[in-house]
Amino acid sequence: MDGGTLGLDFTPTDDSNLKPDTPIIVVTHGLTGGSYESYVRCILAPACSPVEQGGLGYRAVVVNFRGCAGVPVTSPQLYSAGHTDDLRQALFYIANQYPGAPLLGLSFSLGANVMTRYIAEEGEQSRLMSGCILACPWDLAANNGRLLETYIGRNIYSKGMGSNLLNLLRRHIVPLTQDPEHRVAKAITLTMGLDKPTLDVFDDTFTRIAGGSSPPWPFDTAHDYYVHSSSHKVLGDVRVPLLAINAADDPVVRDVPMDAKGNGWVVMALTPNGGHIGWFESDGGWGQVARWIKRPVLEWLRAVAEDLVYERPRVKPLQDVDGFLKEVGGRDDLGCKVIEGGGIVVGNEGQSGVLAGL
């Protein structure tokens, strides 16, 4: 309830033929991505196609982070790998709209870290009945260090991601600097002076200050933010079925917690190839490729939605408080309301630039 705005994109746009208890796939995207990303759509297209056409016949909603995919920035705060309250509040809205529908988590890269942390923080009270986590960065400090070890890691991947974040900030300078004395406005001034920053330099200048609400933000250093926000250390707290898939040749994620902290709720999978949110294979003609990862993901989604014996969690009920949807007996600072609706997202193209959406 800090005044920030999220964008929830639902599919299919015409769901009048779907039952109220149809499973809903809740998606969180990568670093500067959104619902337009091809890695999102390659899974949601078959998942949300009618059963008669070979699809699963489910609903889906992509939670677009603040400032991403056309979502305006309306408060002096963005998003980060460790801030879970935006997803938590989005789930308030989705669960209230479809109280009888099971919610299935699906997430990518940075969004995978957010979703893993949410599921772990909520434990048995998670509004998501399952999670499918792709290319999660897990130990943020360790993987940042590994990324900086190589020329390509530092100059292509890390600087590419840092530049994408810098470009995102440039689109939202005005709302982030309305109060020049605010710590975020001061951080913006310093950040705009960076030239091709690596991801850790960007995070040390901006994300550690504006990546979430206080407490625990702001952090003293990017390293402190990484330690706080890493998801590998909370795997032991997961209490819903969680499938995590990483690729051994992922240049961005080198350290993967294959032991899953000994948690039987978690299945860790490491593919020999796949890169970072890639998992491509030949698709017939010369130069034609497709993402094979959609097959195991769709199998997982179908299994947890249709075959799993599921006892609904005893979550706090939701109520309207002065126009805001809030949990009964929940935190005073959490709540959401609809400010705009309607419209159709078209096209597969988002922001340009290397590693957009990671």
C-alpha positions as a Markdown table, in Angstrom:
| # | Residue | x | y | z |
|---|---|---|---|---|
| 1 | Met | 0.0 | 0.0 | 0.0 |
| 2 | Asp | 2.9 | 2.4 | -0.8 |
| 3 | Gly | 1.0 | 3.6 | -3.9 |
| 4 | Gly | 2.9 | 1.4 | -6.3 |
| 5 | Thr | 1.3 | -0.1 | -9.4 |
| 6 | Leu | 1.4 | -3.7 | -10.8 |
| 7 | Gly | 0.0 | -4.9 | -14.1 |
| 8 | Leu | -1.9 | -8.2 | -14.2 |
| 9 | Asp | -2.4 | -9.6 | -17.7 |
| 10 | Phe | -5.0 | -12.4 | -17.9 |
| 11 | Thr | -5.4 | -15.0 | -20.6 |
| 12 | Pro | -7.5 | -16.1 | -22.4 |
| 13 | Thr | -9.2 | -12.7 | -22.8 |
| 14 | Asp | -12.6 | -14.5 | -23.3 |
| 15 | Asp | -12.9 | -17.0 | -20.5 |
| 16 | Ser | -16.7 | -17.1 | -20.4 |
| 17 | Asn | -16.7 | -20.8 | -21.2 |
| 18 | Leu | -14.3 | -21.7 | -18.4 |
| 19 | Lys | -15.5 | -22.9 | -15.0 |
| 20 | Pro | -14.8 | -20.7 | -11.9 |
| 21 | Asp | -12.6 | -23.5 | -10.5 |
| 22 | Thr | -10.4 | -23.8 | -13.6 |
| 23 | Pro | -6.7 | -23.8 | -12.6 |
| 24 | Ile | -4.9 | -20.5 | -12.9 |
| 25 | Ile | -1.2 | -20.2 | -13.7 |
| 26 | Val | 0.4 | -17.3 | -12.0 |
| 27 | Val | 3.5 | -16.1 | -13.7 |
| 28 | Thr | 6.4 | -13.8 | -12.7 |
| 29 | His | 8.9 | -12.8 | -15.4 |
| 30 | Gly | 12.6 | -12.1 | -15.7 |
| 31 | Leu | 14.7 | -9.1 | -14.9 |
| 32 | Thr | 13.1 | -6.4 | -17.1 |
| 33 | Gly | 10.6 | -8.6 | -18.9 |
| 34 | Gly | 6.8 | -8.9 | -19.0 |
| 35 | Ser | 3.9 | -10.8 | -20.4 |
| 36 | Tyr | 5.1 | -10.2 | -24.0 |
| 37 | Glu | 8.2 | -12.3 | -23.5 |
| 38 | Ser | 8.5 | -15.3 | -25.8 |
| 39 | Tyr | 9.6 | -17.6 | -23.0 |
| 40 | Val | 6.3 | -16.8 | -21.2 |
| 41 | Arg | 4.1 | -17.1 | -24.2 |
| 42 | Cys | 5.6 | -20.4 | -25.5 |
| 43 | Ile | 4.2 | -22.1 | -22.3 |
| 44 | Leu | 1.0 | -20.1 | -21.8 |
| 45 | Ala | -0.2 | -20.5 | -25.4 |
| 46 | Pro | -0.7 | -24.3 | -25.1 |
| 47 | Ala | -1.5 | -24.1 | -21.4 |
| 48 | Cys | -4.4 | -21.8 | -22.0 |
| 49 | Ser | -5.6 | -23.2 | -25.3 |
| 50 | Pro | -8.9 | -25.2 | -25.2 |
| 51 | Val | -8.7 | -28.9 | -24.5 |
| 52 | Glu | -10.3 | -29.5 | -27.9 |
| 53 | Gln | -7.3 | -27.9 | -29.5 |
| 54 | Gly | -4.8 | -29.9 | -27.5 |
| 55 | Gly | -4.3 | -27.4 | -24.7 |
| 56 | Leu | -4.8 | -27.6 | -21.0 |
| 57 | Gly | -7.7 | -25.2 | -21.0 |
| 58 | Tyr | -6.4 | -23.2 | -18.0 |
| 59 | Arg | -6.4 | -19.5 | -17.2 |
| 60 | Ala | -3.2 | -17.6 | -16.6 |
| 61 | Val | -2.2 | -14.2 | -15.3 |
| 62 | Val | 1.2 | -12.6 | -15.6 |
| 63 | Val | 2.2 | -10.3 | -12.8 |
| 64 | Asn | 4.2 | -7.5 | -14.5 |
| 65 | Phe | 6.5 | -5.8 | -12.0 |
| 66 | Arg | 6.5 | -2.1 | -11.4 |
| 67 | Gly | 7.8 | -0.2 | -14.4 |
| 68 | Cys | 7.9 | -3.3 | -16.6 |
| 69 | Ala | 5.8 | -4.0 | -19.8 |
| 70 | Gly | 4.2 | -0.6 | -19.8 |
| 71 | Val | 3.3 | -0.6 | -16.1 |
| 72 | Pro | 3.7 | 3.0 | -14.7 |
| 73 | Val | 5.8 | 3.8 | -11.7 |
| 74 | Thr | 3.6 | 5.5 | -9.2 |
| 75 | Ser | 5.7 | 5.4 | -6.0 |
| 76 | Pro | 9.4 | 5.8 | -5.1 |
| 77 | Gln | 10.1 | 2.1 | -5.2 |
| 78 | Leu | 10.8 | -0.5 | -7.9 |
| 79 | Tyr | 11.1 | -4.3 | -7.6 |
| 80 | Ser | 13.9 | -6.7 | -6.9 |
| 81 | Ala | 14.8 | -10.3 | -6.5 |
| 82 | Gly | 14.0 | -10.2 | -2.8 |
| 83 | His | 10.8 | -8.1 | -2.5 |
| 84 | Thr | 7.8 | -10.5 | -2.3 |
| 85 | Asp | 5.0 | -8.2 | -1.2 |
| 86 | Asp | 4.0 | -7.2 | -4.7 |
| 87 | Leu | 3.4 | -10.9 | -5.6 |
| 88 | Arg | 1.7 | -11.4 | -2.3 |
| 89 | Gln | -0.8 | -8.6 | -3.0 |
| 90 | Ala | -1.3 | -9.7 | -6.6 |
| 91 | Leu | -2.4 | -13.0 | -5.2 |
| 92 | Phe | -4.9 | -11.3 | -2.9 |
| 93 | Tyr | -6.6 | -10.0 | -6.0 |
| 94 | Ile | -6.4 | -13.2 | -8.1 |
| 95 | Ala | -7.6 | -15.4 | -5.2 |
| 96 | Asn | -10.5 | -13.0 | -4.5 |
| 97 | Gln | -11.6 | -13.0 | -8.2 |
| 98 | Tyr | -11.5 | -16.8 | -8.4 |
| 99 | Pro | -11.9 | -18.2 | -4.9 |
| 100 | Gly | -12.4 | -21.7 | -6.0 |
| 101 | Ala | -9.5 | -22.0 | -8.4 |
| 102 | Pro | -6.2 | -23.6 | -7.6 |
| 103 | Leu | -3.3 | -21.2 | -8.2 |
| 104 | Leu | -0.2 | -22.7 | -9.9 |
| 105 | Gly | 3.1 | -20.8 | -9.8 |
| 106 | Leu | 5.3 | -20.5 | -12.9 |
| 107 | Ser | 8.3 | -18.2 | -12.9 |
| 108 | Phe | 11.5 | -17.2 | -14.7 |
| 109 | Ser | 14.9 | -16.0 | -13.6 |
| 110 | Leu | 14.5 | -13.0 | -11.2 |
| 111 | Gly | 10.8 | -13.7 | -11.0 |
| 112 | Ala | 11.7 | -17.3 | -10.0 |
| 113 | Asn | 13.7 | -16.0 | -7.1 |
| 114 | Val | 10.8 | -13.8 | -6.0 |
| 115 | Met | 8.3 | -16.7 | -6.3 |
| 116 | Thr | 10.6 | -19.2 | -4.4 |
| 117 | Arg | 11.0 | -16.8 | -1.6 |
| 118 | Tyr | 7.2 | -16.1 | -1.4 |
| 119 | Ile | 6.4 | -19.8 | -1.3 |
| 120 | Ala | 9.0 | -20.4 | 1.4 |
| 121 | Glu | 7.9 | -17.4 | 3.5 |
| 122 | Glu | 4.3 | -18.4 | 3.4 |
| 123 | Gly | 5.0 | -22.1 | 4.1 |
| 124 | Glu | 1.7 | -24.0 | 4.6 |
| 125 | Gln | -0.2 | -20.8 | 4.1 |
| 126 | Ser | 1.0 | -20.2 | 0.5 |
| 127 | Arg | -1.8 | -19.1 | -1.8 |
| 128 | Leu | 0.1 | -20.9 | -4.6 |
| 129 | Met | -0.5 | -24.7 | -4.4 |
| 130 | Ser | 2.6 | -25.4 | -6.4 |
| 131 | Gly | 5.6 | -23.8 | -8.1 |
| 132 | Cys | 7.5 | -24.3 | -11.3 |
| 133 | Ile | 10.8 | -22.4 | -11.1 |
| 134 | Leu | 12.9 | -21.9 | -14.3 |
| 135 | Ala | 16.5 | -20.5 | -14.3 |
| 136 | Cys | 16.3 | -19.2 | -10.7 |
| 137 | Pro | 19.5 | -17.3 | -9.7 |
| 138 | Trp | 19.4 | -18.9 | -6.2 |
| 139 | Asp | 22.6 | -17.6 | -4.4 |
| 140 | Leu | 22.7 | -14.1 | -5.7 |
| 141 | Ala | 26.1 | -13.2 | -4.2 |
| 142 | Ala | 27.8 | -16.4 | -5.4 |
| 143 | Asn | 26.4 | -16.3 | -8.9 |
| 144 | Asn | 27.2 | -12.6 | -9.2 |
| 145 | Gly | 30.8 | -13.4 | -8.3 |
| 146 | Arg | 30.9 | -16.2 | -10.8 |
| 147 | Leu | 29.5 | -13.9 | -13.5 |
| 148 | Leu | 32.3 | -11.4 | -13.0 |
| 149 | Glu | 35.0 | -14.0 | -13.3 |
| 150 | Thr | 34.9 | -14.2 | -17.1 |
| 151 | Tyr | 35.2 | -11.5 | -19.8 |
| 152 | Ile | 31.9 | -12.6 | -21.4 |
| 153 | Gly | 30.2 | -12.8 | -18.1 |
| 154 | Arg | 31.3 | -9.3 | -17.0 |
| 155 | Asn | 31.1 | -7.5 | -20.3 |
| 156 | Ile | 28.2 | -9.2 | -22.1 |
| 157 | Tyr | 25.8 | -10.6 | -19.5 |
| 158 | Ser | 26.4 | -8.4 | -16.4 |
| 159 | Lys | 26.7 | -5.2 | -18.3 |
| 160 | Gly | 23.8 | -6.2 | -20.5 |
| 161 | Met | 21.6 | -6.6 | -17.5 |
| 162 | Gly | 22.9 | -3.5 | -15.9 |
| 163 | Ser | 22.2 | -1.5 | -19.1 |
| 164 | Asn | 18.7 | -2.9 | -19.3 |
| 165 | Leu | 17.9 | -1.8 | -15.8 |
| 166 | Leu | 19.4 | 1.6 | -16.5 |
| 167 | Asn | 17.2 | 2.0 | -19.6 |
| 168 | Leu | 14.1 | 1.0 | -17.5 |
| 169 | Leu | 15.0 | 3.8 | -15.0 |
| 170 | Arg | 15.3 | 6.4 | -17.7 |
| 171 | Arg | 11.7 | 5.7 | -18.7 |
| 172 | His | 10.5 | 6.4 | -15.1 |
| 173 | Ile | 12.8 | 9.3 | -13.9 |
| 174 | Val | 9.9 | 11.7 | -13.3 |
| 175 | Pro | 7.9 | 9.7 | -10.8 |
| 176 | Leu | 11.0 | 8.5 | -9.1 |
| 177 | Thr | 12.4 | 12.0 | -8.5 |
| 178 | Gln | 9.3 | 13.9 | -7.5 |
| 179 | Asp | 10.7 | 14.4 | -4.0 |
| 180 | Pro | 14.4 | 15.5 | -4.6 |
| 181 | Glu | 15.2 | 14.8 | -0.9 |
| 182 | His | 14.0 | 11.2 | -1.0 |
| 183 | Arg | 16.7 | 8.6 | -0.8 |
| 184 | Val | 15.5 | 7.1 | -4.1 |
| 185 | Ala | 15.6 | 10.4 | -5.9 |
| 186 | Lys | 19.2 | 10.9 | -4.7 |
| 187 | Ala | 20.1 | 7.3 | -5.8 |
| 188 | Ile | 18.6 | 8.1 | -9.3 |
| 189 | Thr | 20.9 | 11.0 | -9.7 |
| 190 | Leu | 23.9 | 8.8 | -9.0 |
| 191 | Thr | 22.6 | 5.9 | -11.1 |
| 192 | Met | 22.0 | 8.1 | -14.2 |
| 193 | Gly | 25.7 | 9.0 | -14.1 |
| 194 | Leu | 26.8 | 5.3 | -14.6 |
| 195 | Asp | 28.3 | 4.3 | -17.9 |
| 196 | Lys | 27.5 | 0.7 | -18.9 |
| 197 | Pro | 27.3 | -0.6 | -15.3 |
| 198 | Thr | 27.7 | -4.2 | -14.5 |
| 199 | Leu | 24.6 | -5.6 | -12.7 |
| 200 | Asp | 26.3 | -5.5 | -9.3 |
| 201 | Val | 27.3 | -1.8 | -9.8 |
| 202 | Phe | 23.7 | -1.0 | -10.7 |
| 203 | Asp | 22.5 | -2.9 | -7.6 |
| 204 | Asp | 25.0 | -1.2 | -5.4 |
| 205 | Thr | 23.9 | 2.2 | -6.6 |
| 206 | Phe | 20.1 | 1.8 | -6.9 |
| 207 | Thr | 18.5 | -1.6 | -6.1 |
| 208 | Arg | 19.9 | -1.8 | -2.6 |
| 209 | Ile | 18.1 | 1.5 | -1.9 |
| 210 | Ala | 14.9 | 1.3 | -3.9 |
| 211 | Gly | 14.3 | -2.5 | -4.5 |
| 212 | Gly | 11.8 | -2.9 | -1.8 |
| 213 | Ser | 10.0 | -1.5 | 1.3 |
| 214 | Ser | 11.4 | -0.6 | 4.6 |
| 215 | Pro | 12.3 | -2.6 | 6.5 |
| 216 | Pro | 14.6 | -4.2 | 5.4 |
| 217 | Trp | 15.4 | -1.7 | 2.6 |
| 218 | Pro | 17.7 | 0.2 | 2.2 |
| 219 | Phe | 20.8 | -2.0 | 2.5 |
| 220 | Asp | 24.3 | -0.8 | 3.1 |
| 221 | Thr | 25.7 | -2.6 | 0.1 |
| 222 | Ala | 24.7 | -4.7 | -2.9 |
| 223 | His | 26.2 | -7.7 | -1.2 |
| 224 | Asp | 24.0 | -7.2 | 1.9 |
| 225 | Tyr | 21.0 | -7.1 | -0.5 |
| 226 | Tyr | 22.2 | -10.3 | -2.2 |
| 227 | Val | 22.6 | -12.1 | 1.0 |
| 228 | His | 19.1 | -11.1 | 2.2 |
| 229 | Ser | 17.4 | -11.8 | -1.1 |
| 230 | Ser | 18.9 | -15.2 | -2.1 |
| 231 | Ser | 16.4 | -18.0 | -2.3 |
| 232 | His | 18.7 | -21.0 | -1.9 |
| 233 | Lys | 18.8 | -20.6 | 1.8 |
| 234 | Val | 15.0 | -20.7 | 2.2 |
| 235 | Leu | 14.3 | -23.9 | 0.3 |
| 236 | Gly | 13.9 | -25.8 | 3.5 |
| 237 | Asp | 10.8 | -23.8 | 4.3 |
| 238 | Val | 8.9 | -24.7 | 1.2 |
| 239 | Arg | 5.7 | -26.7 | 2.0 |
| 240 | Val | 4.1 | -27.1 | -1.5 |
| 241 | Pro | 5.3 | -29.1 | -4.5 |
| 242 | Leu | 8.1 | -27.2 | -6.2 |
| 243 | Leu | 9.9 | -28.1 | -9.4 |
| 244 | Ala | 13.0 | -26.1 | -10.1 |
| 245 | Ile | 14.8 | -26.5 | -13.5 |
| 246 | Asn | 18.2 | -25.0 | -14.2 |
| 247 | Ala | 20.7 | -25.6 | -17.1 |
| 248 | Ala | 24.3 | -26.7 | -16.4 |
| 249 | Asp | 25.5 | -24.3 | -19.1 |
| 250 | Asp | 23.6 | -21.3 | -17.9 |
| 251 | Pro | 26.2 | -18.4 | -18.0 |
| 252 | Val | 24.2 | -16.4 | -15.5 |
| 253 | Val | 23.4 | -19.1 | -12.9 |
| 254 | Arg | 26.5 | -21.2 | -12.1 |
| 255 | Asp | 25.7 | -22.3 | -8.5 |
| 256 | Val | 22.6 | -24.4 | -8.1 |
| 257 | Pro | 21.5 | -25.9 | -4.8 |
| 258 | Met | 20.9 | -29.5 | -6.0 |
| 259 | Asp | 20.5 | -30.8 | -2.5 |
| 260 | Ala | 17.3 | -28.6 | -2.1 |
| 261 | Lys | 18.2 | -28.4 | 1.7 |
| 262 | Gly | 17.0 | -32.0 | 2.0 |
| 263 | Asn | 13.3 | -30.9 | 1.5 |
| 264 | Gly | 11.1 | -33.6 | 0.1 |
| 265 | Trp | 8.6 | -30.9 | -1.3 |
| 266 | Val | 11.3 | -29.7 | -3.7 |
| 267 | Val | 12.4 | -31.4 | -7.0 |
| 268 | Met | 15.7 | -30.0 | -8.5 |
| 269 | Ala | 16.4 | -30.7 | -12.1 |
| 270 | Leu | 19.6 | -29.8 | -13.9 |
| 271 | Thr | 19.7 | -30.1 | -17.7 |
| 272 | Pro | 23.0 | -30.4 | -19.6 |
| 273 | Asn | 22.1 | -27.6 | -21.9 |
| 274 | Gly | 19.6 | -24.8 | -22.1 |
| 275 | Gly | 21.5 | -21.6 | -21.3 |
| 276 | His | 19.6 | -18.9 | -19.4 |
| 277 | Ile | 15.8 | -19.3 | -20.1 |
| 278 | Gly | 16.7 | -20.9 | -23.4 |
| 279 | Trp | 16.2 | -24.7 | -23.7 |
| 280 | Phe | 16.0 | -24.5 | -27.5 |
| 281 | Glu | 15.8 | -27.3 | -30.0 |
| 282 | Ser | 15.4 | -27.6 | -33.8 |
| 283 | Asp | 11.9 | -27.1 | -35.0 |
| 284 | Gly | 12.0 | -28.5 | -38.5 |
| 285 | Gly | 13.2 | -26.1 | -41.1 |
| 286 | Trp | 16.6 | -24.5 | -41.3 |
| 287 | Gly | 17.1 | -21.9 | -38.6 |
| 288 | Gln | 13.7 | -22.8 | -37.0 |
| 289 | Val | 13.9 | -23.4 | -33.2 |
| 290 | Ala | 11.4 | -23.9 | -30.4 |
| 291 | Arg | 11.7 | -24.2 | -26.6 |
| 292 | Trp | 11.4 | -27.8 | -25.6 |
| 293 | Ile | 11.1 | -26.8 | -21.9 |
| 294 | Lys | 7.4 | -26.3 | -22.4 |
| 295 | Arg | 6.8 | -30.1 | -22.5 |
| 296 | Pro | 8.0 | -30.9 | -19.0 |
| 297 | Val | 6.5 | -27.7 | -17.6 |
| 298 | Leu | 3.1 | -28.5 | -19.1 |
| 299 | Glu | 3.3 | -32.0 | -17.8 |
| 300 | Trp | 4.0 | -30.6 | -14.3 |
| 301 | Leu | 1.2 | -28.1 | -14.4 |
| 302 | Arg | -1.3 | -30.8 | -15.5 |
| 303 | Ala | -0.1 | -33.2 | -12.8 |
| 304 | Val | -0.3 | -30.8 | -9.9 |
| 305 | Ala | -3.6 | -29.4 | -11.1 |
| 306 | Glu | -5.4 | -32.6 | -12.0 |
| 307 | Asp | -3.6 | -35.5 | -10.2 |
| 308 | Leu | -2.4 | -34.1 | -7.0 |
| 309 | Val | -4.5 | -34.7 | -3.9 |
| 310 | Tyr | -4.7 | -31.2 | -2.5 |
| 311 | Glu | -5.9 | -29.8 | 0.7 |
| 312 | Arg | -6.6 | -26.1 | 0.4 |
| 313 | Pro | -4.4 | -24.0 | 2.8 |
| 314 | Arg | -6.0 | -22.3 | 5.7 |
| 315 | Val | -5.2 | -18.8 | 4.5 |
| 316 | Lys | -6.5 | -15.6 | 6.0 |
| 317 | Pro | -9.8 | -14.5 | 4.4 |
| 318 | Leu | -9.9 | -11.3 | 2.4 |
| 319 | Gln | -12.0 | -8.3 | 3.0 |
| 320 | Asp | -12.6 | -4.8 | 1.7 |
| 321 | Val | -11.2 | -2.0 | 3.9 |
| 322 | Asp | -11.9 | 1.5 | 2.6 |
| 323 | Gly | -11.6 | 0.3 | -1.0 |
| 324 | Phe | -8.5 | -1.9 | -0.5 |
| 325 | Leu | -8.5 | -5.7 | -0.5 |
| 326 | Lys | -6.8 | -6.9 | 2.6 |
| 327 | Glu | -6.3 | -10.0 | 4.7 |
| 328 | Val | -8.4 | -10.3 | 7.8 |
| 329 | Gly | -5.9 | -10.0 | 10.7 |
| 330 | Gly | -3.1 | -9.5 | 8.2 |
| 331 | Arg | -0.5 | -6.8 | 7.9 |
| 332 | Asp | -1.7 | -3.2 | 7.9 |
| 333 | Asp | 0.7 | -2.3 | 5.1 |
| 334 | Leu | -0.6 | -4.9 | 2.6 |
| 335 | Gly | -3.6 | -4.3 | 0.4 |
| 336 | Cys | -4.6 | -3.6 | -3.2 |
| 337 | Lys | -7.3 | -2.1 | -5.3 |
| 338 | Val | -8.1 | -2.0 | -9.0 |
| 339 | Ile | -7.2 | 1.4 | -10.6 |
| 340 | Glu | -7.6 | 0.5 | -14.3 |
| 341 | Gly | -8.8 | -2.5 | -16.3 |
| 342 | Gly | -9.4 | -3.7 | -19.8 |
| 343 | Gly | -7.3 | -3.7 | -23.0 |
| 344 | Ile | -5.5 | -6.5 | -24.8 |
| 345 | Val | -1.7 | -7.1 | -24.9 |
| 346 | Val | -0.6 | -7.6 | -28.5 |
| 347 | Gly | 2.7 | -8.6 | -30.1 |
| 348 | Asn | 5.7 | -10.5 | -28.9 |
| 349 | Glu | 8.2 | -7.6 | -28.8 |
| 350 | Gly | 9.1 | -5.8 | -25.7 |
| 351 | Gln | 12.1 | -3.6 | -25.0 |
| 352 | Ser | 15.1 | -4.1 | -27.3 |
| 353 | Gly | 18.6 | -4.7 | -26.1 |
| 354 | Val | 20.8 | -7.6 | -25.2 |
| 355 | Leu | 19.4 | -9.9 | -22.5 |
| 356 | Ala | 16.1 | -8.0 | -22.2 |
| 357 | Gly | 13.8 | -9.8 | -19.9 |
| 358 | Leu | 16.4 | -12.0 | -18.1 |
